[in-house]
Amino acid sequence: MIAKSHEDGYLLQLIREGNVPAFEELFSKHRKALYIYARTFIKDEAACLELVHDAFVNLWKDRQHLDKIQNCQSYLCVAIKNRALNYVRDKLVRESLIVLEEADEIVMPETAIEKILLNKLLRDAIASLPSASKRILEMRYFQEMSYAEIAQANEISKKTVGSQLNYAIKLLGLRLKNFNPDLELP
């Protein structure tokens, strides 16, 4: 059994060699903090647990390249952040498509190709938002956080949250207006 006092660098070296107990120790050492970090992006507990597990599964699968990791904790946090943002983005796209399909008055693409184009336009529009506006939009509409929760998490005022949301929605409206010129901007 691996001693609990080992540093991450040493554990990564052992994991690179296929040492399962070292992997289990690294997982045990970081899983709780990574779960808490994932929860700052996503409210869904099961999704957060899955993100953490996926990050470690990928670490194990890519163990031959662990020598490139200089700071294990930073590497794992970036992995969680990227997975969480991908999760939120995918959820945003799915929910937006549901809204578009249910709301005839917003837009009614006549063909499947138009739906595909709208989906891509929406994904591109969200991806093109400034990072702060994008993060706040995702927190509000996909994590269903209140203005106060968003303000606290980002250390900004509730008024700034509202401004960022209005800005993000206006930018999305401008991008989507190209798809259907009859759409009104907020």
Secondary structure, 3 states (H helix, E strand, C coil): CCCCCCCHHHHHHHHHCCCHHHHHHHHHHHHHHHHHHHHCCCCCHHHHHHHHHHHHHHHHHCHHHHHHCCCHHHHHHHHHHHHHHHHHHHHHHHHHHHHHHHCCCCCCCCCHHHHHHHHHHHHHHHHCCCHHHHHHHHHHHCCCCCHHHHHHHHCCCHHHHHHHHHHHHHHHHHHHHCCCCCCCCC
